[in-house]
Amino acid sequence: MSFSLRIRTLASETAVYGISTIVGRIINFLLVPLYVAFFAPGEYGVVVTMYTTITIINHLFQHGMESSYLKFASGKEGRARISEVFSTATWSLFVVSIGLSVLVLFLRSLVSGIIGIDAEWAYLFYYAIGFQTLDALALLPFSELRLQNKASRFALLKMVNIGLNVGLNVVLIIGLGWGIEAVFLSNLIAAGATFLMVLPTYFQLFRFRIQPGLWRELVWFGLPFVPSGLSYALVDRVNVIFVGRMDATQIRVLYEKTFDLSALIANSATTNAEYGQHMAGIFGAVWKLGVFMMLIAQMFRFAWQPFFLQHADDPDARPLFARIFSLFTAFSLLVVLGITFLIDDFVALPIAGGRPLIPEMYWPALYLVPIALLAYLFQGWYYHFTAGAYIERKTRYFVYCTFAGGALTLIANALLVPTYGMIAAAWATTAAYATMAIMLYVFVQRFFPVPYDWRGVALMVGWAGGLYGVWRALPIVQHWWAELVLLGIYLVGILTLRIVTVQSFRQFMPPARRT
């Protein structure tokens, strides 16, 4: 296979993996209006807190075995002993998953208290641990599809899982009137169906034996990925747990005049956890609106990784990377401004029955959306700076950066959220992503210097910040038509200042075909 053909194959498979991931996240986001329409904020708070917890402990269930399998099952040697690798890795996943499941279920009441939900919801861990275990056991078959370059089948199975999950949510919640149990049961059934669909891989490769020496190699290779994954999960998700653990008295001090807490206050039996989960539900739903910038960052990552690997040896690679960074920042700031300006109109869009897309009780927290958007802009910066570390094979710096981000998130949330509430939780995540990006930039510039136009980036940020300030200060421009004018002014400004130019996009266009 020629070099160019291999590159095109890589690009096409990356597109399939990327599109399936992005579409899946968009579809899952569409469940948010369903949840907030049918569940009280406190109930939705339980959902987001439980899923946050499962996302974090997911890295323990997998214990780096996906990366280990991709390493040891690839190449001529790996393919020659594929059954041994698959079987040994499967046994490891099975034993660890069962052990952790038993431990979590035995301590479910304690874990519920730690994450700030009432013990009455502890039974939901049975559902959560069930689909977590099934997802762990489906991990290797999906990895095998990647090794076999079966990107289309990989994407199809992922989309079937998501479609089944969404469909069951709609049927159980709207059709049968179920409560939040529907969310977890839907995921459990979808995970079970997915596991059944990957069973042919087990029939083909699994054997009832384990190679102790190989297992030690798999574990030692995979374990270093666990702390990094845990840190990254903490940066992105742990904020909702700290919001859910806020004290009822402080919640009333901060939010009684802003949010409708009358139902909680009127009931003298309302627990501290119920107050916390009410705010966690509001925080989680509004933070989800940052998904638009997150999708931009994720799509950039899927396109960026094969791009910089393909062009790493180009004589003008580093100036090219710098220009891409400026273009990404310019476009991202446009997205941040656009969503910030128009989010009020978006959440008020009427859906079935004339109800708004997001109920009005959540609207007072929309001030968190720009902070969430900035967090994912910095995430995009972090993805961009990974290029030099990959090219120079110094990926250990990723661990340092994610550790720092995770530590900052925990410390900032623990110190500030009990006093300042949701705004502190939001800025803690944004500060963590910014720290990760800046640290990685400093590390990588030492061995892979790129001539970034920081003056131009600063001008763009200042120009966008100034327009945001005008929008905040002048209610007269807080209408969709005026907001579109402001976005046009932003574009005119960065083009006039020649921070980026229309011509700068030409180098990324495919060359014209000769006739």
KOLDRENDO-309711 format. One record per residue: residue in one letter; z, x, y of N, C-alpha, C in turn. Coordinates in steps of 0.02 Angstrom, whole numbers, plus 50000, padded with zeros to 5 digits. Layout:
AZXYZXYZXY/...
// end
This chain:
M500005004349940500005000050000500005004450062/S499555003150109499495007250168500105006450214/F500175011250259500735011050305500715004750348/S500125003350376500064997550421500194990950384/L499974990650321500094984550283500834983650268/R501184989150254501894988650242502264986350305/I502044988850363502364986750425502244979250437/R501624976950424501484969850434501884965650385/T501974968050324502384964350275503104963950299/L503374969550324504054969550351504114964550409/A503624964650454503664960250512503644952950492/S503194951350443503134944250423503764941950388/E504064946250345504674944250310505264943650358/T505284948250407505804947750458505754941150496/A505144939150511505044932850546505284926950504/V505144927050439505364921550396506124921250392/Y506444927050380507174927250378507464924950445/G507174927450499507424925850565507354918450582/I506764915750568506644908750585507104904150545/S507194905750481507634901550440508344901650466/T508564907550488509244908150515509314904350580/I508824905250625508854902050690508814894450683/V508334892050643508264884850633508904881950603/G509184885650555509804883250524510364882550575/R510414887250621510944886850670510814881250720/I510184880050736510024874450780510214867850747/I510034867150684510194860950648510944859950644/N511304865250628512034864750626512324862950694/F512024865550747512254863750814512174856350827/L511654853350799511524846250810512074841850778/L512484844850734513044841050706513614840250757/V513634844550807514184844250855514214837550890/P513654834950918513694828250948513934822850900/L513754823550836513994818750785514754819150778/Y515004825150773515724826050763516124823650823/V515914825650883516314823750942516244816350958/A515724813150932515654805950943516094801850897/F516214804250835516574800450785517284802950773/F517444809050794518104811850783518464812650850/A519114811650849519524813250908519534820850917/P519644823250979519654830550989520134834150942/G520714831150928521184834350883520914835050813/E520544830050789520244830350722519694835650721/Y519284835750773518764840850776519074847850782/G519644848150816520004854550820520204857150752/V520404852650707520574854650639519954857550605/V519384854350615518754856550584518584863650608/V518574864750674518364871250699518864876750680/T519514874950679520014879850660519954881850586/M519844876850543519754878350472519134882650460/Y518584880950493517974884750483518034891850512/T518404892450566518534899050593518924903350543/T519424900350512519824903950462519404905950403/I518994901350379518564902850321518054908350338/T517784908150399517304913250420517624920150418/I518254920550440518594926950441518744929550370/I519014925150327519194927450260518584928050215/N518014925550238517394926350199517244933650185/H517414937950232517284945150222517724948050166/L518304944950155518724947250099518434944850033/F518184938650032517874936149971517284940449950/Q516874942449998516274946349982516424953749972/H516954956250004517174963250001516604968349999/G516104967050042515554971850050515064972049992/M515104967249946514704967649885513964966349898/E513804962649950513094961549966512764968249984/S513074972150028512804978650047512774983349987/S513284983149945513294987349886512724985649839/Y512614979149829512084977049783511404979149809/L511284978149874510644980149903510524987649895/K511064991449898511014998749891510885000749819/F511284998249772511255000549703510734997049660/A510474991349683509974987749644509264989049669/S509184993449718508524994949745508295001749719/G507655003149729507375009449706507245009249631/K506925014449607506735014749536507345014849491/E507855018749509508455019249468508825012549467/G508885009449524509235003049528508884997549490/R508224997349495507844992049460507864993249384/A507944999449365507965000949293508614998449261/R509144998149299509784995649272510024989449310/I509544985349330509694979649373510204974949341/S510154973949275510614969249243511334971749246/E511424978349237512104981249241512394980449311/V511984981849361512214981249430512384974049447/F511934969549429512044962449445512664959849409/S512744961349347513314958849308513974961649334/T513984968149347514604971249372514794968549440/A514304967849485514444965249551514664957949548/T514364954149502514554947149494515264946449471/W515454950449421516154950349397516634951849454/S516454956749496516884958549551516964952749600/L516414949449617516434943749662516844938049631/F516744936949566517084931449532517844932449531/V518044938449511518764939849505519104939749573/V518794942949622519084943149689519114936149719/S518574932249710518564925449738519094921049707/I519164921349641519674917349607520374919549628/G520484926049631521134928549651521324926449722/L520854927249768520984925249837521064917649843/S520674913949804520714906649806521414904249784/V521654907049730522314905249705522844907049757/L522784912849787523274915149837523274910449898/V522674908949924522624904649984522884897649969/L522694894949911522924888149894523684887949883/F523954893149854524674893349843525044893749910/L524744897249958525064898250024524764893750077/R524434888350057524054884250105524494881450161/S525104879550145525554876950197525734882450247/L525864888350221526014894050265525414895750308/V524814896050278524214897650315524074892350369/S524194886050351524104880650400524544881750461/G525164883750449525614885050505525394890950547/I525124896150514524894902050551524304900450596/I523844896350572523244894750612523364888750658/G523954885650653524144880550702523924873550687/I523834871650623523674864750606524244861750565/D524324855150570524864851750535524774852350460/A525334852450424525314853150351524944847450317/E524884841750351524524836050320523794837550307/W523524842550342522824844450333522744850150284/A523284852550255523244858450211522804857250150/Y522754850950129522344849450069521604851150081/L521394851650143520694853450158520514860350132/F521024864450121520884871150093520574870750024/Y520704865349986520384864649921519634864149928/Y519404860149976518684859749989518424866550014/A518764869350064518534875450096518484881250047/I519004882050006519004887449957518474886249904/G518354879949889517834878349840517144880549862/F516954878649924516274880549945516244887949963/Q516814890949982516814898049995516684902049931/T516984899849876516884903149811516164902349788/L515894896349794515194895149774514714899349816/D514854899749881514424903949924514454911249903/A515054913649884515124920549863514724921849799/L514734917049753514374917849690513614917149698/A513404914049753512684913649767512434919649806/L512884924049826512714929649869512214934349836/L512344936249773511904941149740511214938349724/P511144932149701510474929449692510064929549756/F510384928049813510014928349876509834935549893/S510274940249878510124947249889509544949549845/E509524946949783508974948649738508314946049764/L508314940149794507704937449824507454942049880/R507914944849918507724949549970507414955849940/L507714958349886507454964449854506764963249824/Q506644957149801505994955449772505484953249824/N505674953749889505234951849944505024944449941/K505464940249915505324933149912505644929549971/A505394931350031505694928750092505604921150097/S505034918650075504914911450081505394907450038/R505504909649977505984906149933506694906649961/F506864912549988507514913550019507614908350075/A507114907850119507164903250175507184896050151/L506784894350099506764887550074507454885450047/L507774889750008508424888049980508944887250035/K508914891550086509374890950142509274884350179/M508644882450189508504876250225508704870150184/V508614870450118508834864950075509594864050081/N509954869650080510674869450087510874866050153/I510564868150207510724865450273510524858050277/G509934856350252509704849450254510164844750215/L510374847150156510824843050115511494842150149/N511744847550178512384847250214512354842350272/V511834842850312511764838350370511674831150347/G511254830050296511144823250272511774820050246/L512174823850209512804821150183513294819550239/N513304823850290513734822450348513554815750380/V512914814650389512684808450421512864802450378/V512744802950313512874797250268513624795750264/L514024801050255514744799950245515094797850310/I514884800750367515234799250429514984792750461/I514324792150468514044786250501514004780450452/G513744781850392513624776450344514254773850311/L514704778350291515294776250254515944776550295/G515904779150355516484779250399517034784050378/W516854789450344517354794350324517604798250384/G518184801450375518474805850425518234812950416/I518644817750438518424824750436518354827450366/E518624823850316518504826050247517764826350231/A517374822050264516654821950253516324828650268/V516574832050320516284838450340516364843550283/F516954843750254517094848650202516784846750135/L516784840350119516474838150056515724839350058/S515414838050116514694839250123514524846550110/N514924850950139514804858050130514914860150057/L515424857150025515554858849955514984856649910/I514724850549920514174848049879513544852249892/A513414853849955512824857949971512874864849940/A513474867849941513574874349910513484873949835/G513734868549805513644867649733512904866949714/A512544863049753511824862149740511454868749747/T511634872649797511314879149807511454883749748/F512074883649725512244887849667511834885849606/L511734879349596511324877149539510604879649547/M510364879849609509674882049620509574889549608/V510114893449613510044900649601510264902649531/L510454897649490510664899149421510124902749380/P509474901349390508974905149352509054912749358/T509274915049416509384922249424509954924649379/Y510464920549372511014922249327510774922449254/F510374917449234510104917449166509684923549152/Q509354925949204508914931649195509284938349194/L509804939049237510094945649247510824946349224/F511194940949220511904941549206512054942749132/R512504947449121512744948749053513514948949055/F513834947049000514564946848999514864953748986/R514704958249031514994964949026515044967849096/I515494972749101515604976149164515644983549152/Q515354987349198515364994549194515904997249242/P516474999449218517025001649263516815007049312/G516445011949289516235017249334515775014649388/L515305010449370514845007449419515225002949467/W515714999249441516114994849485516474998949539/R516755004649520517095008849570516605011249623/E515995012949602515485015049651515315009349698/L515225003349671515044997549712515594996049762/V516224996249739516784994649784516854999949838/W516825006349819516915011549869516355011549921/F515765009449901515215009049950515305002949995/G515524997349967515544991150005516154990150048/L516724993050028517344991750064517324993750138/P517004999350157516985001050228516654995750272/F516244991350242515934986050282516424980350298/V516964979850260517424974250268517794974450335/P518114980050354518464980050419517994978650478/S517384981350475516914980150529516724972750532/G516604969750474516434962650473517004958350496/L517614960050476518204956350499518284956850574/S518184962750601518254963750673517744959550711/Y517124959550686516594955750720516754948250717/A517004945950660517194938850653517764937150701/L518234941650708518784940550754518534939850826/V518084944250845517814943950913517504937150928/D517124934550880516734928550893517124922150881/R517644922250838517944915950816518694915050829/V519064920450834519784919750832520064916150894/N519674915850948519924912651009520154905450998/V519794901850955519964894750944520644894050909/I520824898950867521474898650833522034899450884/F521954904050932522464905050982522524899051029/V521964895951045521994889751085522374884351047/G522244883850982522574878850941523314880050932/R523544886050946524254887650938524634887251005/M524324884851057524654884251121525244879351117/D525744880651158526334876451161526184869951197/A526454864451172526324857851201526524857551274/T527084860451291527324860251361526824863751407/Q526574869551387526094873151428525434869451432/I525234866151378524624862151379524674856651432/R525244853451434525344848151484525344851051555/V525644856851564525654859951630524944861651653/L524534864351608523864866651626523354861051629/Y523414856051585522844851551576522994844151584/E523604842251599523764835051603523364831651659/K523224835251713522854832351769522104832851759/T521884836751710521174837951700520884833951642/F521254833851587521024830451526521464824351513/D521184819751476521554813751458522014815151399/L522644816451414523134817751362523604811851352/S523424806151381523874800351381524074798151311/A523594798151264523754795951196524254800551163/L524194807051176524664811851147525354811151179/I525364810351246525994809951282526364803551265/A525984798051257526294791551245526654791251178/N526414795251131526714795251064527254800651060/S527874798651057528414803451056528424807650992/A528064805350941528044808950877527494814250875/T527114814850929526574819750931526864826850923/T526594830450876526844837150862526514842350907/N526814848250909526534853750947525834855450921/A525754855250855525114856750825524574851750846/E524754845450853524264840350873524024841650945/Y524484843550989524274845551056523784851351053/G523974856451013523554862351009522864860850980/Q522834856750927522194855250897521764850950942/H522074846850984521694843051033521314847751079/M521664852851104521334857651149520854862151111/A521014863851049520554867851008519904864150997/G519944857550987519334853550978518904853651040/I519214852851098518844853051161518534859951171/F518934865151161518694871951171518114873451123/G518214871651059517694873151009517044869651023/A517074863351044516464859551058516084862451118/V516454864151171516124866751231515864873851219/W516254877851183516014884651169515374884551128/K515284879451087514664878851048514054878251092/L514144875851154513574875151199513294881951219/G513674887251207513404893951217512914896051164/V512784891551115512324893151060511634894851085/F511444892251143510764893551167510664900951182/M511154904051214511094911251227511194915151163/M511624912751118511714916151054511064916251015/L510684910751017510044910650982509554915651012/I509564916351078509134921351109509314928251084/A509964929751082510194936251058510004937450986/Q510074932250944509914932950873509164933750863/M508764929950898508034930650891507814937550915/F508134939950968507974946750991508144951850937/R508724950950904508924955750851508424955850795/F508194950050772507714949850717507054953150735/A506844952450798506224955550819506324962950836/W506904964650863507034971350889507104976550833/Q507454974850780507584979850727506944982650696/P506474978450674505854981450648505444984850702/F505494982350764505094985250819505314992350833/F505964993550842506165000350861506085005150802/L506135002850741506015007150684505275009050680/Q504845004350697504125005550694503915010450749/H504235010050808504015014050865504485019950881/A504935021550836505435026750849505105033550863/D504535034950831504215041450838503675041550891/D503585035950927503085035850982503305040751036/P502835044251067503025049151120503375045851180/D503215039551192503535036151249504045031051226/A504355032151167504805027151138505405025751184/R505695030951211506315029851249506185026151315/P505675028051355505525023851413505335016751394/L505005015951336504825009251313505455005251298/F505945008351264506575004851249506935002851313/A506915007351363507245005851427506914999851460/R506254999451459505904993851489506064987351453/I506114987751387506284981751348506984979351367/F507444983951378508124982051398508114978351464/S507724980751512507684977351577507374970451570/L506854969951529506534963451518507014958551483/F507364960951432507844956651398508384954251445/T508634958751487509154956851535508894951751585/A508284952851610507994948251658507924941251628/F507664940951567507574934451535508234931251518/S508714935251495509374932551476509734929651537/L509684933051593510004930451654509684923951676/L509024923351665508684917051680508964911451635/V509064912951571509344908051525510054906251545/V510464911251563511154909951583511174905451644/L510764907051694510744902851754510484895851738/G509954895451699509654888951684510134884351648/I510464886851597510934882651559511544880951602/T511784885851640512364884551684512194879051734/F511604879451765511404874451815511314867551785/L511024867251725510804860851698511264857951644/I511814861351629512234859151573512534852251586/D512704850651649512974844051664512474838551646/D511844839751662511324834751645511204834451570/F511254840251537511134840451465511654836451426/V512294837551440512814834151402512824826651416/A512534824651473512524817551491511924813851463/L511474817351428510884814051400511094808351354/P510804802451363511004796751320510724797251250/I511134795551202510904795251132511014788151108/A511094787151043511154780451014511704776451049/G511534770351068512014765951100512144767551172/G511734772051201511824773951271512394778751284/R512724781151230513264785951238512984792751257/P513364796551297513124803251314513134807851254/L512724812951257512674817751201513354820751184/I513734822651235514424825151227514874820351266/P515384817451234515814812651269516134815551332/E516264811051380516504813251445517174816851442/M517574815451390518234818751386518164826351381/Y517574828851360517474835951353517204839151417/W516954835251463516604837951521517034842351566/P517684841051574518074845451618518104852751594/A517914853951531517934860851505517254864251510/L516774861151543516104864151547516094870651587/Y516624871951625516664878351661516684884251614/L516814882951549516834888351500516134890551478/V515644886251489514964887651464514674894051492/P514694895251559514424901651584514764907751554/I515414907251539515764912851508515504914151438/A515394908651400515114909251333514414912351335/L514014910151384513334912851390513354920351405/L513804922451448513874929651463514084933551401/A514524930451360514744933851299514144935551255/Y513694930751247513124931951202512584936151235/L512574936351302512134941251335512364948351318/F513024949551321513274956151302513164957551228/Q513184952251187513024953251117512304955751110/G511854952951149511164955251149511104962451171/W511494964451221511504971451241511734975951183/Y512244973751148512494977551091511944978451038/Y511584973151024511034973650976510514978751000/H510374978651064509874983351090510094990551081/F510724991951096510974998851092511035001451020/T510984996950971511014999350901510415003650882/A509875003250921509265006750902509385014250890/G509685017550939509785024750933510215026650873/A510725022650859511165024150802510795023450736/Y510375018250731509965017450670509475023150663/I509135024750716508615029950713508905036750694/E509485038350723509815044750709510295044450650/R510335038650617510765037750558511495039250572/K511735036650628512435037550646512745030650655/T512675026650603512915019750607513675019150604/R514035024650592514765024350591515035022050659/Y514645023150711514885021050778514935013450784/F514565009850742514645002550742515355000550724/V515645004250677516325002750655516815003750713/Y516745009350749517185010650805517145005150857/C516545002950872516444997950924516714991150903/T516574989150842516824982550820517584982550813/F517864988250792518604988850790518894987850859/A518604991150909518854990650977518784983451002/G518214980250987518124973351008518614968650975/G518724969550909519204965350874519904966250899/A520104972450911520774973850936520874970851005/L520374971651049520424968851116520484961351114/T520094958151070520124950851064520814948551044/L521094951650992521754949650969522294950651023/I522274956451055522784957951105522724953251165/A522114952451190522004948151249522184940951235/N521984938451177522154931551159522904930651152/A523224935351117523944934851105524344935151169/L524134939351217524514940151279524364934851331/L523734932551334523524928551391523444921051376/V523224919351316523104912251301523724907951306/P524304910151282524904905851288525064903851360/T524864908051409525014906551479524424903451515/Y523824906051503523244903951543522754899451505/G522844898651441522464893751404521744895651389/M521304890651391520614891351368520224896551407/I520344897051472519964901851512520104909051488/A520724910351467520884916951442520544918251375/A520534913151332520204913851267519464915351276/A519144911951325518434913051337518294920051362/W518684922151412518564928851440518754934351391/A519224933051346519394938151295518794939651251/T518434934451230517834935551189517294939051228/T517174936951290516654940151331516824947451344/A517454948851359517664955751371517584960051308/A517704957051250517634960751187516914962651175/Y516454957851184515744959351175515504964551226/A515744963951288515564968951339515824975851320/T516434976151295516724982551273516314985551216/M516134981451168515734983951112515074986751136/A514744983151182514094985351207514164991951246/I514654992251291514734998251332514925004251290/M515385003351242515575008851199514975011451159/L514585006951131514005009051091513505012751135/Y513405010251196512955013651243513185020851255/V513825021651269514095028351284514015032951223/F514165030451164514095034451103513365036551092/V512925031651095512225032951077511875037351128/Q512045036651192511715040751243511835048251232/R512365050051196512505057051184512005060351137/F511735056451090511255059451042510575056151043/F510495050551080509845047351087509795044551158/P509735048951208509735046551277509105042451293/V509215036851326508675032451348508745031551423/P508195032351461508235032051535508255024751560/Y508815021551551508885014551573508885014151649/D508585008851674508555007651746509175003551766/W509735006951771510355003451786510375000851857/R510015004251902509965001551971509624994751970/G509074994351933508714987951929509134982651895/V509494984551842509914979751807510464977151853/A510764981751892511284979751939511014974951992/L510404976252015510094971752064509974964852034/M509744964651971509634958251938510284954351931/V510804957851908511444954551899511714952051966/G511654956252018511884954152084511484948252111/W510824948352102510394942852124510574936452088/A510664936852022510854930851984511544928452004/G512014933152013512684931252034512694927952103/G512274930352149512234927352215511974920252212/L511464919052172511194912252165511704907652132/Y512084910252084512614906252054513134904452106/G513304909352150513794907952202513554902552250/V512914902752268512624897552311512674890752277/W512514890652213512534884352175513244881552172/R513734885852162514424883652158514684881352226/A514474884752279514754883352346514434877252379/L513814875552361513454870252396513304864452348/P513694859152350513564853452306512864850452315/I512564851552373511904848652386511374851452339/V511474857452313510974860352268511154859152194/Q511674855352182511874853952113511524847652086/H510864847552094510434842352068509854845852032/W509584842651981509114846051937508524848951974/W508264845252025507674847852060507834854052101/A508434854052133508644859852172508804865752126/E509074864152067509244869452019508614872751993/L508084868951983507444871851962507164876352017/V507264874352080507054878652136507434885252135/L508084884852122508484891052119508244895652063/L508054892752006507794896951952507134900151973/G506724896452009506104899352035506244904952084/I506744904152126506934909352174507174915552136/Y507534914552081507744920352041507144924352017/L506654920751989506064924151963505684927752018/V505594924252075505244927352132505614933652155/G506274933152155506674938852178506584945052135/I506634944252069506584950252027505874952952026/L505384948652036504694951052039504554954352106/T504834951652161504734954452227505064961352232/L505654961852203506004968252204505704973352155/R505224970952116504884975052065505374978052015/I505914974252001506374976251948506014975751881/V505664970251872505184969551818504544966851848/T503994967951815503354965651840502984961751787/V502514957851810502104954151762501724959051717/Q501514964651746501134969551707501564972651652/S502224972651661502654975851611502634972351544/F502404966151544502364962551481501744964551441/R501254967551474500614968851440500684973651382/Q501144978451388501194983451335501454980551270/F501744974451274502014971351214501524966251184/M500944965451217500434960851191500004964551140/P499774961251088499344964551039498684966451071/P498394972051052497764974151082497204969251065/A496734968751111496164964151099495744966651041/R495524962051000495104963950943494394965550966/R494124970650936493434972350950492974967750912/T492464965450946491974961050913491374965050893/
// end
